[in-house]
Amino acid sequence: MPAMRFVLRSAITAFAVWLVTLLPFEVAVIGGESEWWLRLLVFLGVGVVIEALNSFVRPILTFLSLPFLILTLGLFSLIISWAILWLAGWVTSWWDGGIGITLGGFWDTFWAALVLAIITGILGFLIPGAQRER
């Protein structure tokens, strides 16, 4: 069942990334412009990358930044969200297939990460079976 939850959360993240690209942030997903279904697969690929980083890298970053999280009463988690989105852009830049996510400056990426976290949090709460196990 955890694999299905990962797939569902990746689809939710892909949808949230699509919504963020519609907003006036300097965030764009590159690849699959020729066909609509290729574009959908590109967004799903970006969603898988972001969700994998959220599953494996975010706990490490959270543990390492625990003093900052305590000092800022949890607001440092916004910087961790920014780092995850930045890492997703970096990881997708390795692919030669024309798939990737491009990001603007720090503040555009920061606000995009905040909106992405809000959308995925709301959709993860509303969609049955998509909640993270604690």
Rosetta silent file (secondary structure, phi, psi, omega in degrees, C-alpha in Angstrom):
SEQUENCE: MPAMRFVLRSAITAFAVWLVTLLPFEVAVIGGESEWWLRLLVFLGVGVVIEALNSFVRPILTFLSLPFLILTLGLFSLIISWAILWLAGWVTSWWDGGIGITLGGFWDTFWAALVLAIITGILGFLIPGAQRER
SCORE:     score description
SCORE:     0.000 S_00000001
   1 L     0.000  -29.931  178.826    0.000    0.000    0.000 S_00000001
   2 H   -62.754  -30.324  178.668    2.855    2.487    0.551 S_00000001
   3 H   -66.854  -39.719  178.281    3.700    2.320   -3.167 S_00000001
   4 H   -67.047  -36.606  177.524    0.158    3.314   -4.094 S_00000001
   5 H   -64.854  -39.806  177.971    0.298    6.155   -1.578 S_00000001
   6 H   -63.173  -42.394  178.965    3.557    7.343   -3.193 S_00000001
   7 H   -64.209  -43.967  179.535    1.958    7.267   -6.661 S_00000001
   8 H   -64.164  -43.735  179.139   -1.098    9.152   -5.402 S_00000001
   9 H   -66.966  -33.674  176.646    1.026   11.758   -3.621 S_00000001
  10 H   -65.671  -40.100  177.605    3.174   12.135   -6.759 S_00000001
  11 H   -65.937  -39.635  177.284    0.051   12.817   -8.829 S_00000001
  12 H   -63.388  -43.339  178.799   -1.116   15.370   -6.251 S_00000001
  13 H   -64.981  -39.236  177.675    2.301   17.026   -6.328 S_00000001
  14 H   -62.260  -42.655  177.599    2.265   17.057  -10.146 S_00000001
  15 H   -63.310  -41.256  179.211   -1.121   18.787  -10.098 S_00000001
  16 H   -65.594  -38.307  177.059    0.165   21.295   -7.539 S_00000001
  17 H   -63.868  -41.245  177.692    3.248   21.985   -9.680 S_00000001
  18 H   -59.932  -44.095  178.144    0.977   22.611  -12.659 S_00000001
  19 H   -62.883  -39.493 -179.412   -1.044   25.111  -10.605 S_00000001
  20 H   -66.024  -34.693  178.927    2.143   26.847   -9.433 S_00000001
  21 H   -69.177  -19.353  177.075    3.326   27.232  -13.032 S_00000001
  22 H   -80.442  -18.643 -179.208    0.094   29.107  -13.779 S_00000001
  23 L   -82.792  164.185 -175.019    0.848   31.681  -11.070 S_00000001
  24 L   -78.864   42.967  173.565    3.130   34.686  -11.662 S_00000001
  25 L  -100.367  158.462  177.587    6.244   33.014  -10.258 S_00000001
  26 L   -85.099   62.461  177.900    9.309   32.302  -12.344 S_00000001
  27 E  -124.530  126.237 -179.416    8.680   28.562  -12.255 S_00000001
  28 E  -140.205  144.239  174.767    8.353   26.609  -15.473 S_00000001
  29 E  -103.940  128.796 -175.591    8.295   22.952  -16.386 S_00000001
  30 E  -106.246  137.415  173.904   10.187   22.136  -19.555 S_00000001
  31 L   119.889  149.866  175.150    9.457   19.231  -21.861 S_00000001
  32 L    70.778   27.293 -177.126    6.613   17.528  -23.660 S_00000001
  33 L   -73.585  -14.413 -174.354    5.279   20.612  -25.389 S_00000001
  34 L   -76.846  -37.397 -178.675    4.399   18.706  -28.581 S_00000001
  35 L  -129.965  150.238 -177.473    1.559   16.536  -27.198 S_00000001
  36 H   -67.493  -36.178 -177.523   -0.769   16.983  -24.219 S_00000001
  37 H   -74.229  -29.112  173.221   -0.128   13.475  -22.874 S_00000001
  38 H   -68.313  -38.508  177.573    3.643   14.003  -23.023 S_00000001
  39 H   -62.541  -41.094  177.463    3.162   17.215  -21.065 S_00000001
  40 H   -62.058  -42.965  178.566    1.149   15.266  -18.499 S_00000001
  41 H   -64.911  -35.220  177.240    3.946   12.682  -18.204 S_00000001
  42 H   -64.505  -45.749  177.760    6.493   15.466  -17.730 S_00000001
  43 H   -62.951  -38.971  176.860    4.466   16.941  -14.864 S_00000001
  44 H   -65.086  -37.809  176.947    4.100   13.455  -13.358 S_00000001
  45 H   -63.948  -42.092  177.232    7.862   12.961  -13.631 S_00000001
  46 H   -65.650  -38.569  177.001    8.510   16.246  -11.855 S_00000001
  47 H   -62.606  -39.277  178.132    5.925   15.242   -9.227 S_00000001
  48 H   -64.842  -42.225  179.738    7.737   11.938   -8.661 S_00000001
  49 H   -62.952  -47.001 -178.916   11.064   13.752   -8.213 S_00000001
  50 H   -65.023  -41.443 -179.922    9.627   16.232   -5.720 S_00000001
  51 H   -68.498  -36.257  175.980    7.791   13.527   -3.797 S_00000001
  52 H   -64.595  -41.784  176.336   10.921   11.331   -3.683 S_00000001
  53 H   -64.728  -38.865  176.707   12.898   14.265   -2.316 S_00000001
  54 H   -64.385  -33.742 -177.947   10.134   14.908    0.219 S_00000001
  55 H   -78.586  -35.853 -172.323   10.248   11.254    1.280 S_00000001
  56 H  -108.398  -37.758 -174.432   14.001   10.796    1.536 S_00000001
  57 L   -91.538  -37.787 -177.463   15.765   14.169    1.814 S_00000001
  58 H   -57.608  -42.429  177.996   13.256   16.222    3.835 S_00000001
  59 H   -62.005  -35.065  178.583   13.582   14.063    7.005 S_00000001
  60 H   -68.053  -46.159  178.388   17.368   14.455    6.874 S_00000001
  61 H   -62.935  -38.631  178.994   17.133   18.224    6.376 S_00000001
  62 H   -64.029  -42.846  179.400   14.559   18.464    9.150 S_00000001
  63 H   -65.321  -44.364 -177.730   16.796   16.549   11.553 S_00000001
  64 H   -68.472  -28.545 -178.294   19.884   18.583   10.677 S_00000001
  65 L  -101.426   18.513 -178.169   18.045   21.886   11.022 S_00000001
  66 H   -54.483  -42.308  177.057   16.229   20.999   14.235 S_00000001
  67 H   -61.026  -38.739  178.375   17.857   23.843   16.251 S_00000001
  68 H   -68.978  -36.489  177.514   16.741   26.379   13.612 S_00000001
  69 H   -64.012  -40.730  179.044   13.250   24.886   13.559 S_00000001
  70 H   -69.184  -43.820 -178.236   13.010   25.231   17.328 S_00000001
  71 H   -63.418  -37.475 -177.903   14.484   28.738   17.305 S_00000001
  72 L   -97.589    9.311 -179.978   12.082   29.969   14.591 S_00000001
  73 L    57.098   37.268  175.301    9.100   28.016   15.957 S_00000001
  74 L    94.815   -8.354 -178.495    8.864   25.956   12.786 S_00000001
  75 L   -68.551  -19.659  177.848    9.170   28.748   10.225 S_00000001
  76 L   -66.571  -15.848  176.863   12.463   27.312    9.027 S_00000001
  77 H   -63.724  -23.096  174.614   10.414   24.543    7.406 S_00000001
  78 H   -67.064  -36.175  176.165    9.643   27.092    4.662 S_00000001
  79 H   -68.734  -36.154  176.716   13.365   27.200    3.879 S_00000001
  80 H   -65.096  -40.233  176.424   13.377   23.399    3.777 S_00000001
  81 H   -62.754  -40.418  175.961   10.479   23.520    1.285 S_00000001
  82 H   -61.384  -42.993 -178.637   12.467   25.994   -0.793 S_00000001
  83 H   -64.224  -38.409  178.720   15.480   23.662   -0.674 S_00000001
  84 H   -64.517  -43.627  178.882   13.387   20.691   -1.821 S_00000001
  85 H   -66.529  -39.788  176.643   12.067   22.655   -4.802 S_00000001
  86 H   -63.634  -43.061  176.930   15.557   23.900   -5.628 S_00000001
  87 H   -62.273  -36.639  177.270   16.907   20.335   -5.386 S_00000001
  88 H   -63.106  -41.150  176.015   14.138   19.157   -7.713 S_00000001
  89 H   -63.665  -38.086  179.708   15.257   21.738  -10.260 S_00000001
  90 H   -69.398  -44.430 -179.469   18.845   20.597   -9.845 S_00000001
  91 H   -65.146  -42.791 -178.856   18.025   16.890  -10.150 S_00000001
  92 H   -71.658  -15.921  176.475   15.851   17.375  -13.226 S_00000001
  93 L   -72.296  -15.515  178.049   18.636   19.381  -14.882 S_00000001
  94 L   -73.350  -25.680 -173.821   20.612   16.105  -15.128 S_00000001
  95 L   -75.220  133.021  179.676   18.105   14.587  -17.548 S_00000001
  96 L   -89.169   -6.099 -175.519   18.961   14.903  -21.213 S_00000001
  97 L   -78.189    6.452  179.660   15.431   14.121  -22.387 S_00000001
  98 L    82.298   17.708  178.997   14.275   17.730  -22.180 S_00000001
  99 L  -104.909  131.632  178.660   12.395   17.219  -18.927 S_00000001
 100 E  -179.046  171.645  175.951   12.980   19.679  -16.144 S_00000001
 101 E  -125.900  126.602  178.763   11.798   22.413  -13.887 S_00000001
 102 E  -106.180  142.401 -175.255   13.344   25.861  -14.103 S_00000001
 103 E  -123.584  152.746  177.297   13.230   28.249  -11.208 S_00000001
 104 L   -86.292 -143.311  179.832   13.689   31.979  -10.859 S_00000001
 105 L   -74.981 -175.660 -176.671   15.362   33.792   -8.018 S_00000001
 106 H   -59.094  -48.192 -173.356   15.207   32.983   -4.336 S_00000001
 107 H   -69.851  -38.425  175.929   11.954   34.806   -3.593 S_00000001
 108 H   -62.054  -43.266  178.866   10.059   33.413   -6.590 S_00000001
 109 H   -67.580  -38.271  179.084   11.153   29.917   -5.630 S_00000001
 110 H   -61.243  -49.952 -178.992   10.343   30.573   -1.969 S_00000001
 111 H   -68.254  -35.380  176.655    6.774   31.716   -2.684 S_00000001
 112 H   -64.561  -40.107  178.313    6.289   28.910   -5.203 S_00000001
 113 H   -66.124  -37.337  177.489    7.446   26.381   -2.590 S_00000001
 114 H   -64.162  -47.222  179.313    5.039   27.876   -0.052 S_00000001
 115 H   -64.889  -39.721  177.970    2.097   27.676   -2.451 S_00000001
 116 H   -61.524  -42.814  178.980    3.152   24.156   -3.484 S_00000001
 117 H   -65.574  -39.285  179.454    3.241   23.050    0.162 S_00000001
 118 H   -66.299  -46.429 -178.238   -0.181   24.561    0.844 S_00000001
 119 H   -64.606  -45.953 -179.664   -1.802   22.967   -2.217 S_00000001
 120 H   -67.072  -34.160  177.060   -0.297   19.525   -1.600 S_00000001
 121 H   -65.142  -44.908  179.729   -1.207   19.736    2.074 S_00000001
 122 H   -66.128  -47.509 -179.364   -4.838   20.584    1.347 S_00000001
 123 H   -67.001  -36.581  176.735   -5.199   17.988   -1.424 S_00000001
 124 H   -64.160  -31.144  177.474   -3.395   15.370    0.653 S_00000001
 125 H   -76.545  -39.161 -174.816   -5.881   15.974    3.434 S_00000001
 126 H   -78.677  -32.811 -176.036   -8.958   15.938    1.179 S_00000001
 127 L   -86.993  124.482 -178.662   -8.130   12.921   -0.999 S_00000001
 128 L   -63.001  135.684  177.382   -8.660    9.595    0.783 S_00000001
 129 L    86.286   -0.722 -175.758   -5.534    7.494    1.158 S_00000001
 130 L  -100.204   -2.426 -177.753   -3.103   10.300    0.374 S_00000001
 131 L   -73.650  143.442  178.647   -2.227   11.299    3.932 S_00000001
 132 L   -71.270  146.186  174.394    1.314   10.670    5.056 S_00000001
 133 L   -81.438  137.431 -178.886    1.954    8.054    7.673 S_00000001
 134 L  -107.447    0.000    0.000    3.401    9.525   10.826 S_00000001
